[in-house]
Structures are given as structure tokens and as C-alpha cells.
Amino acid sequence: MPRFLYVYHADQPMRPDPEQAAEAMAAWGRWMEGLGPKLVDPGEPVGISKSVTKDGVLDRVENAAFGYSIVEADTMEEACEMAKGNPMVTGGGSVEVAEVMKIDM
């Protein structure tokens, strides 16, 4: 079954108070549980990113990545539908969805 990479994006780092953080973690847990075995790798949050180009290193990345997950789905459309209920989306951010392409070596 095809695998898809979810990259979580937001314009600003989230700094919720402890109560909001607990609610957010519960929402993530419910969403992940709802995916069941289609969630291949729940992923991890990531730290502040930089962008490396031929012109140098940029300290500010617009719409920076905040984490990732890997899921299985039959189609890109199914993978996108599964992402719609993600707490990043419902909280005002976005989920980038890309199929993971296997390379035969």
C-alpha cells in the first residue's frame, strides 16, 4: 500500500498554556487513534528550521515545518481526506501531503 508523508506547517510556533497543551495532546491522540493501522509512523515534532540555498542560510522559514507523520492510504485523495481532521488543520495550520516514492536499487 502506498505511504504518504505528512509535514505539519504553521506560521507561528504554538506556545499554549499547560491546559491548552493538554487539550492539544489529547486531540492528537484521538486523531492518531482514529487512523488505526494506517498510521505507520506517528513521527515527531521538529525544532526551529533554517533554509539552505546556494546563496546561503536563511534563519527564517516561511510556513515552517513543525513535525511529520507517515501514513498508508490507497490514494492521494484518501491520504488528504485522512489529514483533514488533524489537529494542525483544525488549529489553523496545514498538513502537506506527499507520496513517499520507493527507489529500487
Accessible surface in RSA format (square Angstrom, percent):
REM  Atomic radii and reference values for relative SASA: ProtOr
REM  Chains: A
REM  Algorithm: Lee & Richards
REM  Probe-radius: 1.40
REM  Slices: 20
REM RES _ NUM      All-atoms   Total-Side   Main-Chain    Non-polar    All polar
REM                ABS   REL    ABS   REL    ABS   REL    ABS   REL    ABS   REL
RES MET A   1   124.83  64.6  57.82  38.3  67.01 159.5  67.76  57.6  57.07  75.6
RES PRO A   2    50.82  37.0  39.14  35.7  11.68  42.5  50.10  41.4   0.72   4.5
RES ARG A   3    95.77  40.2  93.40  47.6   2.37   5.6  13.36  18.3  82.42  50.0
RES PHE A   4     1.70   0.9   1.70   1.1   0.00   0.0   1.70   1.0   0.00   0.0
RES LEU A   5    57.15  31.8  56.96  40.8   0.19   0.5  56.96  40.0   0.19   0.5
RES TYR A   6     0.00   0.0   0.00   0.0   0.00   0.0   0.00   0.0   0.00   0.0
RES VAL A   7    25.60  16.8  25.60  23.2   0.00   0.0  25.60  22.2   0.00   0.0
RES TYR A   8     8.24   3.8   8.24   4.7   0.00   0.0   8.24   6.2   0.00   0.0
RES HIS A   9    25.51  13.9  25.36  17.6   0.14   0.4  23.64  24.4   1.87   2.2
RES ALA A  10     9.13   8.4   6.39   9.9   2.74   6.2   8.64  12.2   0.49   1.3
RES ASP A  11   101.74  71.3  88.37  88.0  13.36  31.6  27.05  63.7  74.69  74.5
RES GLN A  12   119.81  67.0 115.09  84.1   4.72  11.2  51.05 108.7  68.76  52.2
RES PRO A  13    58.51  42.6  45.70  41.7  12.80  46.5  45.70  37.7  12.80  79.6
RES MET A  14   104.20  54.0  78.12  51.7  26.08  62.1  47.28  40.2  56.92  75.4
RES ARG A  15   189.88  79.7 151.61  77.3  38.26  91.1  74.39 101.7 115.48  70.0
RES PRO A  16    60.07  43.8  35.95  32.8  24.12  87.7  41.10  33.9  18.97 117.9
RES ASP A  17    73.64  51.6  64.49  64.2   9.14  21.6  39.20  92.3  34.44  34.3
RES PRO A  18   117.39  85.6 105.58  96.2  11.81  42.9 112.26  92.7   5.13  31.9
RES GLU A  19   125.78  72.2 117.14  88.6   8.65  20.6  45.88  88.7  79.91  65.2
RES GLN A  20    96.76  54.1  93.41  68.3   3.35   8.0  25.77  54.9  70.98  53.8
RES ALA A  21    35.55  32.7  33.96  52.4   1.59   3.6  35.42  49.9   0.13   0.3
RES ALA A  22    65.22  60.0  51.30  79.2  13.92  31.7  59.46  83.7   5.76  15.3
RES GLU A  23   103.53  59.4  96.23  72.8   7.29  17.4  46.81  90.5  56.72  46.3
RES ALA A  24    42.15  38.8  35.14  54.2   7.01  15.9  41.69  58.7   0.46   1.2
RES MET A  25   134.81  69.8 128.69  85.2   6.12  14.6 100.91  85.8  33.90  44.9
RES ALA A  26    48.18  44.3  34.62  53.4  13.56  30.8  46.10  64.9   2.08   5.5
RES ALA A  27    28.03  25.8  24.86  38.4   3.17   7.2  25.57  36.0   2.45   6.5
RES TRP A  28    50.01  20.1  50.01  24.2   0.00   0.0  32.05  17.1  17.96  29.1
RES GLY A  29    36.59  45.1   0.00   N/A  36.59  45.1  32.44  89.0   4.16   9.3
RES ARG A  30   158.07  66.4 145.61  74.2  12.46  29.7  78.59 107.4  79.48  48.2
RES TRP A  31    25.87  10.4  15.57   7.5  10.30  24.2  23.16  12.3   2.71   4.4
RES MET A  32    49.40  25.6  46.13  30.5   3.27   7.8  28.20  24.0  21.20  28.1
RES GLU A  33   147.67  84.8 125.92  95.3  21.75  51.8  48.14  93.1  99.53  81.3
RES GLY A  34    68.65  84.7   0.00   N/A  68.65  84.7  36.60 100.4  32.05  71.8
RES LEU A  35    20.14  11.2  12.15   8.7   7.99  20.1  14.56  10.2   5.58  15.0
RES GLY A  36    34.19  42.2   0.00   N/A  34.19  42.2  26.75  73.4   7.44  16.7
RES PRO A  37   128.94  94.0 104.31  95.1  24.63  89.5 116.75  96.4  12.19  75.7
RES LYS A  38    60.89  29.7  60.23  37.0   0.66   1.6  53.02  47.7   7.87   8.4
RES LEU A  39    32.59  18.1  16.04  11.5  16.55  41.6  16.04  11.3  16.55  44.5
RES VAL A  40    51.46  33.9  20.51  18.6  30.95  74.6  25.71  22.3  25.75  69.8
RES ASP A  41    49.29  34.5  47.78  47.6   1.51   3.6  13.89  32.7  35.41  35.3
RES PRO A  42    68.78  50.1  65.30  59.5   3.48  12.6  65.30  53.9   3.48  21.6
RES GLY A  43    13.05  16.1   0.00   N/A  13.05  16.1   0.49   1.3  12.56  28.1
RES GLU A  44   110.96  63.7 105.26  79.6   5.69  13.6  39.24  75.9  71.71  58.6
RES PRO A  45   111.69  81.4  93.41  85.1  18.29  66.5  96.37  79.6  15.32  95.2
RES VAL A  46    67.34  44.3  47.70  43.2  19.64  47.3  54.52  47.4  12.81  34.8
RES GLY A  47    60.29  74.3   0.00   N/A  60.29  74.3  41.86 114.9  18.43  41.3
RES ILE A  48   157.82  89.8 121.17  90.3  36.65  88.3 127.64  91.9  30.19  81.9
RES SER A  49    35.30  29.8  26.24  35.0   9.06  20.9  31.61  67.3   3.69   5.2
RES LYS A  50   124.26  60.6  99.20  60.9  25.06  59.7  67.13  60.4  57.13  60.9
RES SER A  51    36.63  31.0  31.90  42.6   4.73  10.9  12.98  27.6  23.66  33.1
RES VAL A  52   119.40  78.6  89.23  80.8  30.17  72.7  89.23  77.5  30.17  81.8
RES THR A  53    61.61  43.8  44.31  44.9  17.30  41.2  51.00  68.5  10.61  16.0
RES LYS A  54   203.19  99.1 152.86  93.8  50.33 119.8 109.32  98.4  93.86 100.0
RES ASP A  55   128.94  90.3  89.99  89.6  38.95  92.1  36.40  85.7  92.54  92.3
RES GLY A  56    32.07  39.6   0.00   N/A  32.07  39.6  31.26  85.8   0.81   1.8
RES VAL A  57    90.64  59.6  61.58  55.7  29.06  70.0  61.58  53.5  29.06  78.8
RES LEU A  58    96.33  53.6  94.35  67.5   1.97   5.0  96.33  67.6   0.00   0.0
RES ASP A  59   102.27  71.6  84.27  83.9  18.00  42.6  30.91  72.7  71.36  71.2
RES ARG A  60   146.07  61.3 129.90  66.2  16.17  38.5  68.85  94.1  77.22  46.8
RES VAL A  61    38.31  25.2  30.15  27.3   8.16  19.7  32.34  28.1   5.97  16.2
RES GLU A  62   127.67  73.3 112.66  85.2  15.01  35.7  63.22 122.3  64.46  52.6
RES ASN A  63    70.57  48.7  63.61  61.5   6.97  16.8  20.14  48.5  50.43  48.7
RES ALA A  64    19.93  18.3  18.76  29.0   1.17   2.7  19.29  27.2   0.64   1.7
RES ALA A  65    32.47  29.9  26.80  41.4   5.67  12.9  26.80  37.7   5.67  15.0
RES PHE A  66    46.35  23.2  39.85  24.7   6.50  16.9  39.86  24.2   6.48  18.6
RES GLY A  67     4.13   5.1   0.00   N/A   4.13   5.1   3.07   8.4   1.06   2.4
RES TYR A  68    70.13  32.7  68.49  39.0   1.64   4.3  42.97  32.3  27.16  33.5
RES SER A  69     0.00   0.0   0.00   0.0   0.00   0.0   0.00   0.0   0.00   0.0
RES ILE A  70    39.77  22.6  39.77  29.6   0.00   0.0  39.77  28.6   0.00   0.0
RES VAL A  71     0.00   0.0   0.00   0.0   0.00   0.0   0.00   0.0   0.00   0.0
RES GLU A  72    42.00  24.1  42.00  31.8   0.00   0.0   0.44   0.8  41.56  33.9
RES ALA A  73     0.00   0.0   0.00   0.0   0.00   0.0   0.00   0.0   0.00   0.0
RES ASP A  74    90.06  63.1  74.44  74.1  15.62  36.9  23.23  54.7  66.83  66.7
RES THR A  75    65.69  46.7  60.20  61.0   5.50  13.1  59.48  79.9   6.22   9.4
RES MET A  76    74.91  38.8  70.89  46.9   4.02   9.6  68.93  58.6   5.98   7.9
RES GLU A  77   128.47  73.8 120.17  90.9   8.30  19.8  69.69 134.8  58.79  48.0
RES GLU A  78    48.88  28.1  42.63  32.2   6.26  14.9  32.17  62.2  16.72  13.6
RES ALA A  79     0.00   0.0   0.00   0.0   0.00   0.0   0.00   0.0   0.00   0.0
RES CYS A  80    50.92  38.5  48.08  53.6   2.84   6.7  22.15  56.1  28.77  31.0
RES GLU A  81   105.65  60.7  97.37  73.7   8.28  19.7  45.45  87.9  60.20  49.2
RES MET A  82    29.22  15.1  17.47  11.6  11.76  28.0  25.43  21.6   3.79   5.0
RES ALA A  83     5.33   4.9   5.30   8.2   0.04   0.1   5.33   7.5   0.00   0.0
RES LYS A  84   126.57  61.7 117.31  72.0   9.27  22.1  76.75  69.1  49.82  53.1
RES GLY A  85    45.70  56.4   0.00   N/A  45.70  56.4  30.32  83.2  15.38  34.4
RES ASN A  86     0.00   0.0   0.00   0.0   0.00   0.0   0.00   0.0   0.00   0.0
RES PRO A  87    19.06  13.9  11.22  10.2   7.83  28.5  12.44  10.3   6.61  41.1
RES MET A  88    13.25   6.9  11.31   7.5   1.95   4.6  13.25  11.3   0.00   0.0
RES VAL A  89    56.14  36.9  45.84  41.5  10.30  24.8  45.84  39.8  10.30  27.9
RES THR A  90   104.27  74.2  65.07  66.0  39.21  93.4  59.04  79.3  45.23  68.4
RES GLY A  91    58.45  72.1   0.00   N/A  58.45  72.1  29.58  81.2  28.87  64.7
RES GLY A  92    72.28  89.1   0.00   N/A  72.28  89.1  37.78 103.7  34.50  77.3
RES GLY A  93    19.49  24.0   0.00   N/A  19.49  24.0   6.24  17.1  13.25  29.7
RES SER A  94    47.67  40.3  46.10  61.5   1.57   3.6  40.58  86.4   7.09   9.9
RES VAL A  95    22.64  14.9   1.01   0.9  21.63  52.1   1.14   1.0  21.50  58.3
RES GLU A  96    86.56  49.7  77.66  58.8   8.90  21.2  33.85  65.5  52.71  43.0
RES VAL A  97    28.92  19.0   7.76   7.0  21.16  51.0   7.76   6.7  21.16  57.4
RES ALA A  98    38.06  35.0  35.97  55.5   2.09   4.7  37.96  53.5   0.09   0.2
RES GLU A  99    74.34  42.7  57.87  43.8  16.48  39.2   6.97  13.5  67.37  55.0
RES VAL A 100    65.36  43.0  53.68  48.6  11.68  28.1  58.35  50.7   7.01  19.0
RES MET A 101   140.48  72.7 121.25  80.2  19.23  45.8 115.72  98.4  24.75  32.8
RES LYS A 102   178.32  87.0 144.37  88.6  33.95  80.8  96.16  86.6  82.16  87.5
RES ILE A 103   140.87  80.2 113.16  84.3  27.71  66.8 115.91  83.5  24.96  67.7
RES ASP A 104   143.64 100.6 113.24 112.7  30.40  71.9  40.44  95.2 103.19 102.9
RES MET A 105   221.65 114.8 139.19  92.1  82.46 196.3 139.25 118.4  82.39 109.2
END  Absolute sums over single chains surface
CHAIN  1 A     7378.6       5736.5       1642.1       4424.7       2953.9
END  Absolute sums over all chains
TOTAL          7378.6       5736.5       1642.1       4424.7       2953.9
